[in-house]
């Protein structure tokens, strides 16, 4: 750890002043959540597409113990800084010209969240921005909107995070997607695990999660009647991408196969029940779960099952995108507008 008062100069990220006409500018988005640190680097392709140049994801468990202490632990900060240093190296290697880096639920509520922000800037050169839950939901919707099925009138987008779950109901209006309702529920895989205890039975996680979405369903009903047949679920998070990988029988996770995949909700709930019946060792032995997700996959499954119980759509589309894609699309639009 850097000693207080140290004169160590902050690391600067080298970026090229101008991108070549052939390659175009390079964009990057960093999403630092309660459980994961994720990076996505891409270039613009076509009028509204992006081509991924590099990506990185690491479980950092930034919010570990936060519910009990109200602060980020020294160990969690060090794990996070180590992941951000990897991100910084990839930003430099890919000559990133436009970047946005955000921190979400854990940093919003930790009394020492600013300590991490300052150290990240000083030690990695990455300027993290702590965003509100409303901004987090907006970015998730922006990133996932292109995946709303054309034969549906809309979708309930959900992002199961480590510290919170964002819900956004989007509906088609005159050819465009509009947000009808959005909210942030203060429950995620880390907070639910730490509230009840990591080794609790699945049913206890499910019962707790069910109660947390009752209020949301009542509030959402005031915005309009949600038609389960005219809408589908659209999930973005480590939980649903993991479930999709298991459902597809992948020996290891593959983003290109999971992203944008469609799944029958009844079949996915069958996968949930199968996972819930396994021991921790049994969960860890599944390639798409592994050691890193063996503990938190159960509360994640419970949150997904609770969402489906309240909004029982027949189909689920899985997105390995969301906040990062939303940030990238916005960065690209601003870059185009500044020309």
N, C-alpha and C positions, 0 to 999 in steps of 0.2 A: 504494500500500500504506500502511496506517495505521502511523505511526511508533510504535516501542516507547515505552510510557509515556504515550501520548496520553491526554488527558482527555476525548476524544470520547465523548459519551453513547451507549449502545446504543439502536438503534432499537426502538421498541415497536410491536407489532402491535395496532391498535385492533380490538376485538371488541365486538359488542353484548352486553350483559349477559343479555338475554332475547330469544329468537327469537319471532317472531310465531306465533300459533297456526296461521295459514294456511300458512306456509312450513315451520315446524318447524326444528329445529337443523340446522346445516350442518357437515359432517364433511370432514376433509382428511387425505390420506396422502401423504407424500413418501418416495420410495425413491431414495437416492443410492448408485448402484453404481459399479463400476470404470470403466464407460464412459458411462453415462447418468445424468441427473438427471430423475426423473419425479414429477409431481404429479397427483393426482386429487382432485377436490372433488365431493361428492355429498350428496344428501338421502335419507332413508329413504322407501321406497314400499312399501306393503303390509306383510305380516308378515315377509318375508325378502328384499325387493328393495331396490335403490338406484337413484336417478336421477342421472346424471352432470350436474353443473352447470357444470364447467369442467375442463380438463385441460391439461397442459403437459409437453413432453418435449424435452430438449436433450442432444446428445452433448457431454460435457465432457472425456472421456478423463482422468479423475482418476488412473487407474493407469498412465498413460503413463510408461515408464522405471522403474517401481517394482521390477520384477524385477531390474534391474541395480543400482539404488542403495539400495533398501530404504526410500526416502522419497518422499513426494509432492513433485513439483517446484513451484517458485513459480508457473510458468505454469499448471499444472494446478489449483492452488489458486485462482488468480485467475479462471480460466474457470468453476470450480465456484461460487465466490462470486457471479459475475455471474448464473449461472442461478438461484441461491437468492434473489437479489434480485428476480428476476422472479416466483418463487414467492411471496415475501413480499407483493408488490404484488397478486397474485391472491387471496391469503388475505384481505387487507384489503378488496379490492373485493367479495368474496363474503361478507364478514362471517362468517368461519369461527368456530365456537364450540368445536369439538373437533378436535384434531390430534395425529397421531403422525408423527414424522419419523425415519427410520432411515438409517444408513450401514452398508455391508456389507464385502465382501472387501478392498477397497483400504485402508480405514481400519482394518480389523482388523489388518493386517500392516504398515502403514507406521509407522515409528518416530516420525514427526511427525503422526500422525493426529489427536492431541488438539489440535494447533495449528489445524487446520481447524475442529474442533468449537467451539473457543473463539472463533475469528474469525466463524464463522457466527452464533453467538449474539450477539456484540457488534455486528456490522455488518448483520444482517438480522432479528434477533429470533427466528430459528428455532433451537430446541433439538434438535440431532441426537443420536440415541442409537446407539452402535455395538453392533450385535447379533451374537450368535454364529451360527455356521453352522447349528446345530440350530434356533435361533429363525427364521432365514431360511427353512429348509425347512418349518417348521411353518406360517408365514404363507403361503408359496406354496401349500401343500396346502389351507389354509383358503380361500384365494381361488379356487382352481381346482375344488374338490370339486363345486360345483353343475353343472359341465360334464361330469362323467363320464356317459357314455351309459347310458341306462336298460336297454338290452338287453345290456349287458356286466356281468360280475361285478366289474370293477374297471378300473384304468388305471395306467400308469406315467407319473407327472407328472414333467416335466423342465423346468428353468429354466436356460438357457444364459446365463450372465452374462459380464461382462468378465473377472473374476478367478477365478471358480469355476462349477461346474455342480452344481445340486442335483437329486437323483433321489429321488422319493417314490413307493413302490408303495402304492396305496390299494385296498381291497377292501370290497365290500358285506357287512355283517354285521347281520342282523336289521333291515334297512331303513336302517341308518346306515353311513356310510363310516368305516372304520378304517384307520389307517396300519400297514401290515405291516412296512415297511422304509423307511428313509430314510438318505441319506448326502450328503456334499458332496465333490465331486471337485475337486482344486485345479488345474483347467484351465478357462479361459474364452477368449473370442475375443481379448482383449488379451494374456493370458499366453501363449497358444499362438503368437500372432503374434510376440511379442517373444522367446520362447524359440527359435523357428526362424528368424525373420526375416520381415518382411512380404511380401517378394517371392518366397518359396519356392513351388515347384509344389504344386498341390492334393494330390497323392498323398502328399507328405511330411507335410502337415497331417493327412491321414487316417490314415496309418500311426502317427503319434504319438498321435492321439486313440484309435485302436483299442487300443493297449497300455494306456492309462490306465483303460479300462473293464473290462479282463479281471478284475482283482481284485474290482471291484464286483459283477460277475456271480456270482463264486464266493461272495462274502459273502451276496448276496441269496438264493442257492439254499438257504442254511441256514435262511432264514425260511420257505421253502415253495417249491413248484414253480410257476413262473410260466407260465401257459397263454397262449400267443400268440393263440389264437382266442377265449379268454374275456375278454381284456383289450385295451385299445387304448392308443395313445400319446396323451398330452395335453401339448402343448408351450406354454410361455409364455416369450417372450423376443423381442428384436428380430430374432434370426435366423429363428425360425419364423414370426413375423408377416410379415416381409419375404418369405420364401419363399411364404407363402400369397397375399400381394398379387400376386407375380409369377405364380403359378399361376392366379390368377383374372383375369389380364390387366388389372389396374387401372392406369390411367395415372399415378395417384398414390395414396398409401396412404389407406385409409378404414377407421377403426377399427370403425365400426358394421357393415361388411360382412365384415371379417376375423374379429372376435371371435366365437367359438363355431362357426366354420365347420368342416366336415368335409372331409377330403382322403384320397385313396387314396395310401398310402405309396409304392407303385411309381411313381405319377405324380410325387410330390414328389421322389423320388430322381432322376427324369428331369430335373426342374428344376435339381437340384443339379449334375448332369453338364453341363447346358447352361451354367450360370453358371461352372462350373470351366473350361470351354473358352474363355471370353471373356478378352480383355485387360482391364486395369484400366479403360481408357477405355470399353470395351464394357459393363462392369458398371455404371460410373457413368452410362451413358446410359439405363439402365432406371429408369423413374420411381420405383418402390418401393425402389430401392437408392440411387441418387444418389451424389454425391461423398462424403457423410458416411460411408456404409457400404461404399464400394467396396473399401477395404482389408480390413476385418474380416469381410466376408461370407464369404470363403473359409474361414478357420478355423471360423467358425460352421457352415458347411455340412458341414465335416469332422466336427465334434462331433455334429451331428444324424445324419449317415450312420453314425457309429460306434455311436451309441445304437441305431439301428434294426438294425444288424448283430448286436448282442448280444441285442436283444429285438425280433425281427422280426414285429411286429404288422401286420395288414393295413391298419388305419385310423389316421389321426392327426386329433385335434381340436386346433384352434389357439385359444389364449386370449390376448386382449390384456388381460390382468388378471394376478393373481397376488399379489405382495407387497402392492401397494396395496389391492386388493380385500379381502385378508385383514385388513389393518389397519382398513379402513373397517368391515367387518362386526363386528370385535371392538369398535371404538369405539362402534358403534351398540348392540350388545348391552349394553355397560357403561352407556351412557346410559339405556337402557330399564330396566336393573336398579336404577339409582339413583333412579328416580322414586318 
